C-alpha cells in the first residue's frame, strides 16, 4: 500500500512541523528563563539635559549620553 502525496503538500507539512518545533522550543526557553530575566525598567536611563532615553544593560555607575555626550551619574538621576 502506497500513500501518494504531491510535492506542495509535503512541503507545507514539513514547514508546518518546523514552525511548531520552533514555537515549542521558544515556549520552553521563555518559561525556564522567566525568573532569570529582570525588568527592562531597571536598565532604562533618561538624560536630564536632552531627555534622550538610553537602555544601559551594563549598569555602569557613570554613563554617557549618546546624543549630547554628557557624562552622568546614575545614582544622582534616579527617582
PyMOL Python script that loads the backbone (N, CA, C, O; Angstrom):
from pymol import cmd

cmd.read_pdbstr("""\
ATOM      1  N   UNK A   1       0.844  -1.174   0.000  1.00  0.00           N
ATOM      2  CA  UNK A   1       0.000   0.000   0.000  1.00  0.00           C
ATOM      3  C   UNK A   1       0.888   1.235   0.000  1.00  0.00           C
ATOM      4  O   UNK A   1       1.740   1.384   0.876  1.00  0.00           O
ATOM      5  N   UNK A   2       0.707   2.094  -0.940  1.00  0.00           N
ATOM      6  CA  UNK A   2       1.480   3.322  -1.049  1.00  0.00           C
ATOM      7  C   UNK A   2       0.586   4.520  -0.776  1.00  0.00           C
ATOM      8  O   UNK A   2      -0.586   4.561  -1.151  1.00  0.00           O
ATOM      9  N   UNK A   3       1.188   5.487  -0.110  1.00  0.00           N
ATOM     10  CA  UNK A   3       0.489   6.744   0.131  1.00  0.00           C
ATOM     11  C   UNK A   3       1.078   7.770  -0.821  1.00  0.00           C
ATOM     12  O   UNK A   3       2.274   8.056  -0.761  1.00  0.00           O
ATOM     13  N   UNK A   4       0.273   8.312  -1.676  1.00  0.00           N
ATOM     14  CA  UNK A   4       0.737   9.300  -2.636  1.00  0.00           C
ATOM     15  C   UNK A   4       0.433  10.698  -2.098  1.00  0.00           C
ATOM     16  O   UNK A   4      -0.676  10.986  -1.650  1.00  0.00           O
ATOM     17  N   UNK A   5       1.444  11.547  -2.158  1.00  0.00           N
ATOM     18  CA  UNK A   5       1.296  12.933  -1.710  1.00  0.00           C
ATOM     19  C   UNK A   5       2.058  13.804  -2.706  1.00  0.00           C
ATOM     20  O   UNK A   5       3.166  13.462  -3.116  1.00  0.00           O
ATOM     21  N   UNK A   6       1.471  14.911  -3.085  1.00  0.00           N
ATOM     22  CA  UNK A   6       2.159  15.768  -4.042  1.00  0.00           C
ATOM     23  C   UNK A   6       3.213  16.629  -3.330  1.00  0.00           C
ATOM     24  O   UNK A   6       3.249  16.713  -2.102  1.00  0.00           O
ATOM     25  N   UNK A   7       4.047  17.248  -4.123  1.00  0.00           N
ATOM     26  CA  UNK A   7       5.191  17.981  -3.595  1.00  0.00           C
ATOM     27  C   UNK A   7       4.779  19.168  -2.732  1.00  0.00           C
ATOM     28  O   UNK A   7       5.387  19.393  -1.685  1.00  0.00           O
ATOM     29  N   UNK A   8       3.788  19.920  -3.125  1.00  0.00           N
ATOM     30  CA  UNK A   8       3.371  21.114  -2.378  1.00  0.00           C
ATOM     31  C   UNK A   8       2.781  20.741  -1.014  1.00  0.00           C
ATOM     32  O   UNK A   8       2.991  21.459  -0.036  1.00  0.00           O
ATOM     33  N   UNK A   9       2.064  19.653  -0.941  1.00  0.00           N
ATOM     34  CA  UNK A   9       1.510  19.214   0.341  1.00  0.00           C
ATOM     35  C   UNK A   9       2.621  18.729   1.271  1.00  0.00           C
ATOM     36  O   UNK A   9       2.577  18.986   2.474  1.00  0.00           O
ATOM     37  N   UNK A  10       3.611  18.035   0.726  1.00  0.00           N
ATOM     38  CA  UNK A  10       4.737  17.576   1.540  1.00  0.00           C
ATOM     39  C   UNK A  10       5.543  18.752   2.055  1.00  0.00           C
ATOM     40  O   UNK A  10       5.969  18.757   3.210  1.00  0.00           O
ATOM     41  N   UNK A  11       5.757  19.753   1.204  1.00  0.00           N
ATOM     42  CA  UNK A  11       6.490  20.950   1.619  1.00  0.00           C
ATOM     43  C   UNK A  11       5.723  21.713   2.694  1.00  0.00           C
ATOM     44  O   UNK A  11       6.323  22.178   3.664  1.00  0.00           O
ATOM     45  N   UNK A  12       4.426  21.847   2.541  1.00  0.00           N
ATOM     46  CA  UNK A  12       3.614  22.528   3.541  1.00  0.00           C
ATOM     47  C   UNK A  12       3.635  21.786   4.871  1.00  0.00           C
ATOM     48  O   UNK A  12       3.685  22.419   5.926  1.00  0.00           O
ATOM     49  N   UNK A  13       3.598  20.480   4.841  1.00  0.00           N
ATOM     50  CA  UNK A  13       3.658  19.685   6.059  1.00  0.00           C
ATOM     51  C   UNK A  13       5.003  19.843   6.761  1.00  0.00           C
ATOM     52  O   UNK A  13       5.054  19.990   7.982  1.00  0.00           O
ATOM     53  N   UNK A  14       6.087  19.812   5.993  1.00  0.00           N
ATOM     54  CA  UNK A  14       7.431  19.968   6.584  1.00  0.00           C
ATOM     55  C   UNK A  14       7.599  21.355   7.194  1.00  0.00           C
ATOM     56  O   UNK A  14       8.125  21.479   8.301  1.00  0.00           O
ATOM     57  N   UNK A  15       7.164  22.392   6.498  1.00  0.00           N
ATOM     58  CA  UNK A  15       7.276  23.746   7.031  1.00  0.00           C
ATOM     59  C   UNK A  15       6.421  23.932   8.275  1.00  0.00           C
ATOM     60  O   UNK A  15       6.835  24.623   9.206  1.00  0.00           O
ATOM     61  N   UNK A  16       5.262  23.341   8.309  1.00  0.00           N
ATOM     62  CA  UNK A  16       4.410  23.415   9.493  1.00  0.00           C
ATOM     63  C   UNK A  16       5.069  22.753  10.695  1.00  0.00           C
ATOM     64  O   UNK A  16       5.018  23.276  11.808  1.00  0.00           O
ATOM     65  N   UNK A  17       5.683  21.608  10.465  1.00  0.00           N
ATOM     66  CA  UNK A  17       6.383  20.929  11.557  1.00  0.00           C
ATOM     67  C   UNK A  17       7.558  21.754  12.083  1.00  0.00           C
ATOM     68  O   UNK A  17       7.800  21.783  13.290  1.00  0.00           O
ATOM     69  N   UNK A  18       8.279  22.415  11.201  1.00  0.00           N
ATOM     70  CA  UNK A  18       9.406  23.264  11.620  1.00  0.00           C
ATOM     71  C   UNK A  18       8.897  24.444  12.448  1.00  0.00           C
ATOM     72  O   UNK A  18       9.485  24.781  13.476  1.00  0.00           O
ATOM     73  N   UNK A  19       7.822  25.062  12.011  1.00  0.00           N
ATOM     74  CA  UNK A  19       7.263  26.200  12.754  1.00  0.00           C
ATOM     75  C   UNK A  19       6.777  25.756  14.126  1.00  0.00           C
ATOM     76  O   UNK A  19       6.995  26.464  15.109  1.00  0.00           O
ATOM     77  N   UNK A  20       6.144  24.635  14.215  1.00  0.00           N
ATOM     78  CA  UNK A  20       5.673  24.108  15.508  1.00  0.00           C
ATOM     79  C   UNK A  20       6.846  23.792  16.420  1.00  0.00           C
ATOM     80  O   UNK A  20       6.782  24.061  17.620  1.00  0.00           O
ATOM     81  N   UNK A  21       7.907  23.230  15.879  1.00  0.00           N
ATOM     82  CA  UNK A  21       9.105  22.936  16.675  1.00  0.00           C
ATOM     83  C   UNK A  21       9.754  24.200  17.214  1.00  0.00           C
ATOM     84  O   UNK A  21      10.141  24.245  18.382  1.00  0.00           O
ATOM     85  N   UNK A  22       9.879  25.223  16.383  1.00  0.00           N
ATOM     86  CA  UNK A  22      10.468  26.494  16.824  1.00  0.00           C
ATOM     87  C   UNK A  22       9.604  27.136  17.905  1.00  0.00           C
ATOM     88  O   UNK A  22      10.127  27.644  18.896  1.00  0.00           O
ATOM     89  N   UNK A  23       8.300  27.117  17.720  1.00  0.00           N
ATOM     90  CA  UNK A  23       7.389  27.699  18.701  1.00  0.00           C
ATOM     91  C   UNK A  23       7.475  26.970  20.042  1.00  0.00           C
ATOM     92  O   UNK A  23       7.495  27.614  21.091  1.00  0.00           O
ATOM     93  N   UNK A  24       7.525  25.655  20.024  1.00  0.00           N
ATOM     94  CA  UNK A  24       7.612  24.880  21.271  1.00  0.00           C
ATOM     95  C   UNK A  24       8.941  25.124  21.979  1.00  0.00           C
ATOM     96  O   UNK A  24       8.983  25.223  23.205  1.00  0.00           O
ATOM     97  N   UNK A  25      10.024  25.222  21.213  1.00  0.00           N
ATOM     98  CA  UNK A  25      11.313  25.496  21.854  1.00  0.00           C
ATOM     99  C   UNK A  25      11.349  26.901  22.423  1.00  0.00           C
ATOM    100  O   UNK A  25      11.954  27.123  23.472  1.00  0.00           O
ATOM    101  N   UNK A  26      10.710  27.864  21.747  1.00  0.00           N
ATOM    102  CA  UNK A  26      10.637  29.221  22.278  1.00  0.00           C
ATOM    103  C   UNK A  26       9.835  29.247  23.578  1.00  0.00           C
ATOM    104  O   UNK A  26      10.233  29.914  24.533  1.00  0.00           O
ATOM    105  N   UNK A  27       8.717  28.535  23.626  1.00  0.00           N
ATOM    106  CA  UNK A  27       7.924  28.465  24.860  1.00  0.00           C
ATOM    107  C   UNK A  27       8.718  27.837  26.000  1.00  0.00           C
ATOM    108  O   UNK A  27       8.674  28.322  27.130  1.00  0.00           O
ATOM    109  N   UNK A  28       9.432  26.778  25.712  1.00  0.00           N
ATOM    110  CA  UNK A  28      10.253  26.116  26.720  1.00  0.00           C
ATOM    111  C   UNK A  28      11.340  27.051  27.233  1.00  0.00           C
ATOM    112  O   UNK A  28      11.584  27.110  28.438  1.00  0.00           O
ATOM    113  N   UNK A  29      11.989  27.775  26.346  1.00  0.00           N
ATOM    114  CA  UNK A  29      13.064  28.689  26.736  1.00  0.00           C
ATOM    115  C   UNK A  29      12.538  29.833  27.588  1.00  0.00           C
ATOM    116  O   UNK A  29      13.138  30.156  28.614  1.00  0.00           O
ATOM    117  N   UNK A  30      11.433  30.454  27.190  1.00  0.00           N
ATOM    118  CA  UNK A  30      10.913  31.594  27.951  1.00  0.00           C
ATOM    119  C   UNK A  30      10.331  31.158  29.290  1.00  0.00           C
ATOM    120  O   UNK A  30      10.415  31.903  30.266  1.00  0.00           O
ATOM    121  N   UNK A  31       9.754  29.989  29.355  1.00  0.00           N
ATOM    122  CA  UNK A  31       9.202  29.515  30.616  1.00  0.00           C
ATOM    123  C   UNK A  31      10.313  29.197  31.624  1.00  0.00           C
ATOM    124  O   UNK A  31      10.160  29.466  32.815  1.00  0.00           O
ATOM    125  N   UNK A  32      11.422  28.629  31.157  1.00  0.00           N
ATOM    126  CA  UNK A  32      12.523  28.286  32.048  1.00  0.00           C
ATOM    127  C   UNK A  32      13.359  29.494  32.449  1.00  0.00           C
ATOM    128  O   UNK A  32      13.985  29.471  33.509  1.00  0.00           O
ATOM    129  N   UNK A  33      13.389  30.532  31.652  1.00  0.00           N
ATOM    130  CA  UNK A  33      14.225  31.693  31.941  1.00  0.00           C
ATOM    131  C   UNK A  33      13.426  32.885  32.456  1.00  0.00           C
ATOM    132  O   UNK A  33      13.940  34.003  32.481  1.00  0.00           O
ATOM    133  N   UNK A  34      12.205  32.670  32.859  1.00  0.00           N
ATOM    134  CA  UNK A  34      11.377  33.775  33.322  1.00  0.00           C
ATOM    135  C   UNK A  34      11.937  34.396  34.599  1.00  0.00           C
ATOM    136  O   UNK A  34      11.941  35.620  34.732  1.00  0.00           O
ATOM    137  N   UNK A  35      12.401  33.590  35.526  1.00  0.00           N
ATOM    138  CA  UNK A  35      12.910  34.127  36.781  1.00  0.00           C
ATOM    139  C   UNK A  35      14.309  34.710  36.629  1.00  0.00           C
ATOM    140  O   UNK A  35      14.746  35.467  37.496  1.00  0.00           O
ATOM    141  N   UNK A  36      15.017  34.385  35.568  1.00  0.00           N
ATOM    142  CA  UNK A  36      16.372  34.894  35.361  1.00  0.00           C
ATOM    143  C   UNK A  36      16.380  36.289  34.778  1.00  0.00           C
ATOM    144  O   UNK A  36      17.284  37.070  35.074  1.00  0.00           O
ATOM    145  N   UNK A  37      15.407  36.622  33.962  1.00  0.00           N
ATOM    146  CA  UNK A  37      15.404  37.919  33.299  1.00  0.00           C
ATOM    147  C   UNK A  37      14.774  38.980  34.204  1.00  0.00           C
ATOM    148  O   UNK A  37      13.762  38.748  34.865  1.00  0.00           O
ATOM    149  N   UNK A  38      15.407  40.144  34.208  1.00  0.00           N
ATOM    150  CA  UNK A  38      14.909  41.251  35.014  1.00  0.00           C
ATOM    151  C   UNK A  38      13.980  42.137  34.205  1.00  0.00           C
ATOM    152  O   UNK A  38      13.796  41.943  33.003  1.00  0.00           O
ATOM    153  N   UNK A  39      13.414  43.087  34.871  1.00  0.00           N
ATOM    154  CA  UNK A  39      12.531  44.019  34.205  1.00  0.00           C
ATOM    155  C   UNK A  39      13.361  44.993  33.371  1.00  0.00           C
ATOM    156  O   UNK A  39      14.479  45.343  33.750  1.00  0.00           O
ATOM    157  N   UNK A  40      12.822  45.423  32.254  1.00  0.00           N
ATOM    158  CA  UNK A  40      13.525  46.367  31.393  1.00  0.00           C
ATOM    159  C   UNK A  40      13.632  47.726  32.067  1.00  0.00           C
ATOM    160  O   UNK A  40      14.505  48.519  31.714  1.00  0.00           O
ATOM    161  N   UNK A  41      12.762  48.010  33.030  1.00  0.00           N
ATOM    162  CA  UNK A  41      12.792  49.302  33.718  1.00  0.00           C
ATOM    163  C   UNK A  41      14.069  49.492  34.521  1.00  0.00           C
ATOM    164  O   UNK A  41      14.446  50.630  34.801  1.00  0.00           O
ATOM    165  N   UNK A  42      14.740  48.423  34.898  1.00  0.00           N
ATOM    166  CA  UNK A  42      15.999  48.533  35.628  1.00  0.00           C
ATOM    167  C   UNK A  42      17.110  49.088  34.751  1.00  0.00           C
ATOM    168  O   UNK A  42      18.070  49.658  35.270  1.00  0.00           O
ATOM    169  N   UNK A  43      17.005  48.939  33.452  1.00  0.00           N
ATOM    170  CA  UNK A  43      18.070  49.310  32.536  1.00  0.00           C
ATOM    171  C   UNK A  43      17.840  50.635  31.817  1.00  0.00           C
ATOM    172  O   UNK A  43      18.738  51.119  31.129  1.00  0.00           O
ATOM    173  N   UNK A  44      16.683  51.220  31.959  1.00  0.00           N
ATOM    174  CA  UNK A  44      16.354  52.437  31.223  1.00  0.00           C
ATOM    175  C   UNK A  44      16.837  53.653  31.994  1.00  0.00           C
ATOM    176  O   UNK A  44      16.551  53.812  33.181  1.00  0.00           O
ATOM    177  N   UNK A  45      17.578  54.511  31.296  1.00  0.00           N
ATOM    178  CA  UNK A  45      18.048  55.778  31.853  1.00  0.00           C
ATOM    179  C   UNK A  45      17.584  56.900  30.934  1.00  0.00           C
ATOM    180  O   UNK A  45      17.436  56.705  29.728  1.00  0.00           O
ATOM    181  N   UNK A  46      17.356  58.070  31.510  1.00  0.00           N
ATOM    182  CA  UNK A  46      16.975  59.221  30.703  1.00  0.00           C
ATOM    183  C   UNK A  46      17.915  60.367  31.011  1.00  0.00           C
ATOM    184  O   UNK A  46      18.151  60.697  32.174  1.00  0.00           O
ATOM    185  N   UNK A  47      18.441  60.963  29.978  1.00  0.00           N
ATOM    186  CA  UNK A  47      19.337  62.112  30.137  1.00  0.00           C
ATOM    187  C   UNK A  47      18.515  63.302  30.604  1.00  0.00           C
ATOM    188  O   UNK A  47      17.495  63.614  29.989  1.00  0.00           O
ATOM    189  N   UNK A  48      18.933  63.985  31.686  1.00  0.00           N
ATOM    190  CA  UNK A  48      18.153  65.126  32.175  1.00  0.00           C
ATOM    191  C   UNK A  48      18.318  66.376  31.317  1.00  0.00           C
ATOM    192  O   UNK A  48      17.546  67.323  31.466  1.00  0.00           O
ATOM    193  N   UNK A  49      19.298  66.402  30.431  1.00  0.00           N
ATOM    194  CA  UNK A  49      19.555  67.590  29.613  1.00  0.00           C
ATOM    195  C   UNK A  49      18.831  67.547  28.269  1.00  0.00           C
ATOM    196  O   UNK A  49      18.156  68.507  27.896  1.00  0.00           O
ATOM    197  N   UNK A  50      18.967  66.448  27.549  1.00  0.00           N
ATOM    198  CA  UNK A  50      18.335  66.369  26.229  1.00  0.00           C
ATOM    199  C   UNK A  50      17.125  65.434  26.220  1.00  0.00           C
ATOM    200  O   UNK A  50      16.448  65.312  25.199  1.00  0.00           O
ATOM    201  N   UNK A  51      16.845  64.773  27.346  1.00  0.00           N
ATOM    202  CA  UNK A  51      15.719  63.861  27.534  1.00  0.00           C
ATOM    203  C   UNK A  51      15.778  62.632  26.634  1.00  0.00           C
ATOM    204  O   UNK A  51      14.749  62.025  26.336  1.00  0.00           O
ATOM    205  N   UNK A  52      16.984  62.266  26.203  1.00  0.00           N
ATOM    206  CA  UNK A  52      17.187  61.070  25.391  1.00  0.00           C
ATOM    207  C   UNK A  52      17.093  59.842  26.295  1.00  0.00           C
ATOM    208  O   UNK A  52      17.637  59.847  27.400  1.00  0.00           O
ATOM    209  N   UNK A  53      16.419  58.806  25.845  1.00  0.00           N
ATOM    210  CA  UNK A  53      16.253  57.587  26.637  1.00  0.00           C
ATOM    211  C   UNK A  53      17.269  56.554  26.171  1.00  0.00           C
ATOM    212  O   UNK A  53      17.375  56.262  24.980  1.00  0.00           O
ATOM    213  N   UNK A  54      18.019  56.004  27.131  1.00  0.00           N
ATOM    214  CA  UNK A  54      19.091  55.057  26.846  1.00  0.00           C
ATOM    215  C   UNK A  54      18.792  53.763  27.587  1.00  0.00           C
ATOM    216  O   UNK A  54      18.395  53.790  28.752  1.00  0.00           O
ATOM    217  N   UNK A  55      18.981  52.636  26.921  1.00  0.00           N
ATOM    218  CA  UNK A  55      18.890  51.334  27.572  1.00  0.00           C
ATOM    219  C   UNK A  55      20.318  50.915  27.898  1.00  0.00           C
ATOM    220  O   UNK A  55      21.105  50.623  26.997  1.00  0.00           O
ATOM    221  N   UNK A  56      20.653  50.886  29.192  1.00  0.00           N
ATOM    222  CA  UNK A  56      22.015  50.617  29.652  1.00  0.00           C
ATOM    223  C   UNK A  56      22.052  49.253  30.316  1.00  0.00           C
ATOM    224  O   UNK A  56      21.730  49.125  31.497  1.00  0.00           O
ATOM    225  N   UNK A  57      22.444  48.228  29.557  1.00  0.00           N
ATOM    226  CA  UNK A  57      22.473  46.872  30.092  1.00  0.00           C
ATOM    227  C   UNK A  57      23.700  46.609  30.954  1.00  0.00           C
ATOM    228  O   UNK A  57      23.725  45.631  31.701  1.00  0.00           O
ATOM    229  N   UNK A  58      24.706  47.452  30.865  1.00  0.00           N
ATOM    230  CA  UNK A  58      25.936  47.227  31.624  1.00  0.00           C
ATOM    231  C   UNK A  58      25.826  47.709  33.064  1.00  0.00           C
ATOM    232  O   UNK A  58      26.649  47.343  33.903  1.00  0.00           O
ATOM    233  N   UNK A  59      24.828  48.518  33.357  1.00  0.00           N
ATOM    234  CA  UNK A  59      24.565  49.016  34.712  1.00  0.00           C
ATOM    235  C   UNK A  59      25.790  49.731  35.290  1.00  0.00           C
ATOM    236  O   UNK A  59      26.183  49.472  36.427  1.00  0.00           O
ATOM    237  N   UNK A  60      26.377  50.609  34.522  1.00  0.00           N
ATOM    238  CA  UNK A  60      27.536  51.371  34.978  1.00  0.00           C
ATOM    239  C   UNK A  60      27.090  52.483  35.911  1.00  0.00           C
ATOM    240  O   UNK A  60      25.965  52.974  35.822  1.00  0.00           O
ATOM    241  N   UNK A  61      27.998  52.878  36.816  1.00  0.00           N
ATOM    242  CA  UNK A  61      27.696  53.978  37.717  1.00  0.00           C
ATOM    243  C   UNK A  61      27.706  55.297  36.943  1.00  0.00           C
ATOM    244  O   UNK A  61      26.837  56.147  37.139  1.00  0.00           O
ATOM    245  N   UNK A  62      28.684  55.456  36.074  1.00  0.00           N
ATOM    246  CA  UNK A  62      28.752  56.623  35.200  1.00  0.00           C
ATOM    247  C   UNK A  62      28.414  56.188  33.785  1.00  0.00           C
ATOM    248  O   UNK A  62      28.902  55.160  33.315  1.00  0.00           O
ATOM    249  N   UNK A  63      27.588  56.958  33.110  1.00  0.00           N
ATOM    250  CA  UNK A  63      27.245  56.639  31.732  1.00  0.00           C
ATOM    251  C   UNK A  63      27.223  57.915  30.918  1.00  0.00           C
ATOM    252  O   UNK A  63      27.059  59.013  31.450  1.00  0.00           O
ATOM    253  N   UNK A  64      27.391  57.751  29.631  1.00  0.00           N
ATOM    254  CA  UNK A  64      27.488  58.890  28.725  1.00  0.00           C
ATOM    255  C   UNK A  64      26.297  58.887  27.784  1.00  0.00           C
ATOM    256  O   UNK A  64      25.976  57.872  27.165  1.00  0.00           O
ATOM    257  N   UNK A  65      25.655  60.029  27.688  1.00  0.00           N
ATOM    258  CA  UNK A  65      24.504  60.162  26.788  1.00  0.00           C
ATOM    259  C   UNK A  65      25.007  60.131  25.345  1.00  0.00           C
ATOM    260  O   UNK A  65      25.908  60.893  24.995  1.00  0.00           O
ATOM    261  N   UNK A  66      24.440  59.266  24.505  1.00  0.00           N
ATOM    262  CA  UNK A  66      24.903  59.199  23.121  1.00  0.00           C
ATOM    263  C   UNK A  66      24.502  60.410  22.277  1.00  0.00           C
ATOM    264  O   UNK A  66      25.122  60.671  21.246  1.00  0.00           O
ATOM    265  N   UNK A  67      23.493  61.139  22.691  1.00  0.00           N
ATOM    266  CA  UNK A  67      23.043  62.281  21.893  1.00  0.00           C
ATOM    267  C   UNK A  67      23.819  63.554  22.223  1.00  0.00           C
ATOM    268  O   UNK A  67      24.347  64.198  21.317  1.00  0.00           O
ATOM    269  N   UNK A  68      23.899  63.931  23.507  1.00  0.00           N
ATOM    270  CA  UNK A  68      24.535  65.204  23.870  1.00  0.00           C
ATOM    271  C   UNK A  68      25.927  65.020  24.480  1.00  0.00           C
ATOM    272  O   UNK A  68      26.594  66.004  24.798  1.00  0.00           O
ATOM    273  N   UNK A  69      26.373  63.768  24.648  1.00  0.00           N
ATOM    274  CA  UNK A  69      27.701  63.432  25.179  1.00  0.00           C
ATOM    275  C   UNK A  69      27.934  63.932  26.600  1.00  0.00           C
ATOM    276  O   UNK A  69      29.075  64.197  26.981  1.00  0.00           O
ATOM    277  N   UNK A  70      26.888  64.063  27.374  1.00  0.00           N
ATOM    278  CA  UNK A  70      27.020  64.449  28.783  1.00  0.00           C
ATOM    279  C   UNK A  70      27.395  63.225  29.606  1.00  0.00           C
ATOM    280  O   UNK A  70      26.867  62.134  29.390  1.00  0.00           O
ATOM    281  N   UNK A  71      28.305  63.413  30.543  1.00  0.00           N
ATOM    282  CA  UNK A  71      28.696  62.346  31.451  1.00  0.00           C
ATOM    283  C   UNK A  71      27.801  62.445  32.678  1.00  0.00           C
ATOM    284  O   UNK A  71      27.768  63.484  33.337  1.00  0.00           O
ATOM    285  N   UNK A  72      27.072  61.371  32.993  1.00  0.00           N
ATOM    286  CA  UNK A  72      26.051  61.431  34.027  1.00  0.00           C
ATOM    287  C   UNK A  72      26.275  60.351  35.061  1.00  0.00           C
ATOM    288  O   UNK A  72      26.788  59.275  34.752  1.00  0.00           O
ATOM    289  N   UNK A  73      25.886  60.643  36.296  1.00  0.00           N
ATOM    290  CA  UNK A  73      25.963  59.710  37.403  1.00  0.00           C
ATOM    291  C   UNK A  73      24.600  59.062  37.556  1.00  0.00           C
ATOM    292  O   UNK A  73      23.583  59.755  37.604  1.00  0.00           O
ATOM    293  N   UNK A  74      24.569  57.742  37.634  1.00  0.00           N
ATOM    294  CA  UNK A  74      23.306  57.011  37.678  1.00  0.00           C
ATOM    295  C   UNK A  74      22.527  57.285  38.968  1.00  0.00           C
ATOM    296  O   UNK A  74      21.313  57.478  38.923  1.00  0.00           O
ATOM    297  N   UNK A  75      23.210  57.303  40.112  1.00  0.00           N
ATOM    298  CA  UNK A  75      22.516  57.453  41.390  1.00  0.00           C
ATOM    299  C   UNK A  75      21.914  58.852  41.571  1.00  0.00           C
ATOM    300  O   UNK A  75      20.887  58.990  42.235  1.00  0.00           O
ATOM    301  N   UNK A  76      22.528  59.881  41.001  1.00  0.00           N
ATOM    302  CA  UNK A  76      22.005  61.228  41.193  1.00  0.00           C
ATOM    303  C   UNK A  76      20.752  61.498  40.370  1.00  0.00           C
ATOM    304  O   UNK A  76      20.012  62.437  40.666  1.00  0.00           O
ATOM    305  N   UNK A  77      20.502  60.691  39.342  1.00  0.00           N
ATOM    306  CA  UNK A  77      19.342  60.915  38.484  1.00  0.00           C
ATOM    307  C   UNK A  77      18.214  59.919  38.712  1.00  0.00           C
ATOM    308  O   UNK A  77      17.185  59.997  38.041  1.00  0.00           O
ATOM    309  N   UNK A  78      18.382  58.991  39.638  1.00  0.00           N
ATOM    310  CA  UNK A  78      17.287  58.040  39.927  1.00  0.00           C
ATOM    311  C   UNK A  78      16.235  58.738  40.759  1.00  0.00           C
ATOM    312  O   UNK A  78      16.528  59.596  41.592  1.00  0.00           O
ATOM    313  N   UNK A  79      15.005  58.344  40.508  1.00  0.00           N
ATOM    314  CA  UNK A  79      13.899  58.953  41.268  1.00  0.00           C
ATOM    315  C   UNK A  79      13.342  57.972  42.236  1.00  0.00           C
ATOM    316  O   UNK A  79      12.405  58.292  42.969  1.00  0.00           O
TER     317      UNK A  79
END
""", "prot")
cmd.dss("prot")
cmd.show_as("cartoon", "prot")
cmd.util.cbc("prot")
cmd.orient("prot")
